[in-house]
Amino acid sequence: MSAAAEPTKEAVFSSMLAITTGFVVLYFIFHHSWMLTVAAVVGGIGLLLPALARLIHQGWMKLAMALGWFNGRVLISAVFFLILTPIALLRRLGKSDALKLKAQRGASLWTVRDHIYAPQDLEKPW
């Protein structure tokens, strides 16, 4: 969202609803009464004070952008280096060629298929 773009009423309302619902769900998980208070205050602001709701929406969107940056860079990098790299190293130690990408010495890459096609072969190709 650019700084010049004014959020629509629907976007502001959906943000207020998401925050309110989130705090209600958190209340049912953690049983802290202040979460219901925050949910009621945010819901009331969303219904009664549209100017303040717009400010909360803009803050919510900034938080979403920060979380998106974090997820896109830090978490995906952590998954790559902590999970995929060790798996790849173990696969290389095992000398496996699951995709058959390595050339066989003296063997041809040509695969001979002696198959006579029948009409039934083309009825369900997938």
N, C-alpha and C positions, 0 to 999 in steps of 0.2 A: 504494500500500500504506500503510495507516495504521500509526501507531506501536504501537497496541494489538494489531493482528492478528499472530499468530504464523505464520511461513511454514511451509508443509507440507514434509514430507521430500522429496517429489517436486520441489517448487520449488527447494529447496536443492540437491538432487542435479543438477537440470538446469542450475542456475547454475554449479556446479562443473564440470560436463561442458562447458558452453559456454566457460568461461574456459580450461580445459585444451585443448580443441580449437582455440580461437583462438590460443593460444601455439604449438601444434604447427604450425598453418598458417603463422603468422608465421615460425617457424623455417625452414620450407621455402621461404619467399619471401626472407628476409634472411640466412639461414645464420649466425645468432648462437647459440652453444651455450647461453648463459644462458637463452634462451627455452625450450629443452627442460627445463632445470632448474626453471624456474618452473612449467612445465606439470606436471612430475612432482610437485613440492611441492604444488601446488593439488589435483591429482588424489589424492594421498595424504591430504591433509587432508580432502577430500570423502569418502573411504572410511573413514578411521580416527578422525577427530575431529569428530563432528557439531556440537559446541558452537562450535568455531572456524569450521567450515564455515557455520554459521548467521550468524556475524558477517561473514564474507566475502560471503555472499549479501546481507545488508542493505547493506553498502557498495556492492555491485554494483548493487543497486536504486536507491540514492541517485545513483550515477553515471548510471544510465539515466534517472532523472528530470531530472538536470541537462542531459543531452544532449537529452532531449525538449524541455525549455524552450528550449535554444539553437536546435534545429532549427525549432521552431514559431515563434519570433520572429525571430531574426537571419537564418537562412538563407533562409526564405521571403520575408522583407522584402527581402533582397539580390536574390533572383531577380526579385521584382516590380519593384524600382527599377532594376536593372541590365539586365534583359532585356525585360520586358514594357512598361515605360514608353517606352523608345526605339522599340520596334516600333510602339506606338500613335502616338507623335509622327510617325514616318515615314509611317504610314498616313494621318494627318490632312493632312500636307503634300502627299500624292499625291491628295487630294480623292476618294478612292475611297469608294464606298458599297456594300461587298460584301454587306451584309445588306438592302439596299434600305430603309433606315429613314428616309431623308430624303424629305420630301414633294416631289413633282414639281410645278412651277408649272402650274396649269391642268389638270393631269391628275387623273383620278379614281382613288381607291384600289380601286375595284371592278374585279374581274377577271371578264370574261365568259368562261364556258366553255360552248361549245355541244358537248356530248358526250352521246350517248345510251348509257346503260349497258347492257352485255350481261352475261349470266351469267358469262362468263369474267373480267370485271373484278373479280368478288367472290370468285373461287376462291382466289387467292393475294394477299391484301391487302398482305402485306409482302414 
